């Protein structure tokens, strides 16, 4: 059966017209992304990617507004536009977002609270994705003594990511880290920050900084439970290339904002949907009940008072999320 050319063209025009009619406007996209409804707004996110040129100015404005209205963002837990904007701008590798994201980082705990821990978990990749070629703003984050150590560590890790991705020279970052060891970081300073500096050095495979690492351990600047000197020496002397090879897979650039957000919004591994997670949790619960029956009655343990954590305070587990959104949700 053949279709006449005129009928074929007419059908094509009808399909194109239908697609144009269903195309979301910028305002419709922003409205869908502004507040959470309990479901991933995949259609709006995909539309934003398709309309990158039109939507980017609005995403930049949303990120800037969040930085200037951080109290409002923290208190309005359903507000999500700034979070979606970060991931989309990271996928776009939008350099105009770089100074805005740095300013957001400089908000410290406010930035962590306002993003439900995203900045504390994926901040290094987000920052590196929008890098505009000037590492100085990242260095300001790293050297800001008033910031939480998790944010400062993400500044260091962002530099390592940029080396892994081929956007910064390894030599320039090694020399900068050397300046942190020798002069820029106060002694004793923040021991967690010192620990993360050693970790970033290992991730870079910077054998050139081995003596600086040893000196930091000699001066007891590194937390004992974080990493030890023997392991550090082994990595730098025996397998310096291995950490960077691992990071190529573990810390890739953001290429699909929708999947990144899907991973963040689920409590399981990437690609595992909510139903599968619930099934796994149910199976684990049954296994624990069986083990409890097999083990028999246990002796009661003495009561130990625990520190009371406010629902809006950072979760003591270190996730960066609010207590009520993390461990408090399980109570």
Buried (B, 14 or more C-beta within 10 A) or exposed (E): EEEEEEEEEEEEEEEEEEEEEEEBEBEEBBBBBBEBEEEBBEBBBBBBBEBBEEBBEBBBBBBBBBBEBBEEBBEEBEBBBBBBBBBBBBBBBBBBBBBBBBBBBBBBBBBBBBBBBBBBBBBBBBBBBBBEEEBEBBBBBBBBEEBBBBBBBBBBBBBBBBBBBEBBEBEEBBEBBBEBBEEBBEEEEBBBBBBBBBBBBBBBBBBBBBEBBBEBBEEEBBEEEEBEBEEBBEBBEEEBEEBBEEBEEEBEBBEEBBBBBBBBBBEBEEEBEEEEBEEEEEEEEEEEEEEEEEEEEEEEEEEEEEEEBEEBBBBEEEBBBBBBBBBBEEE
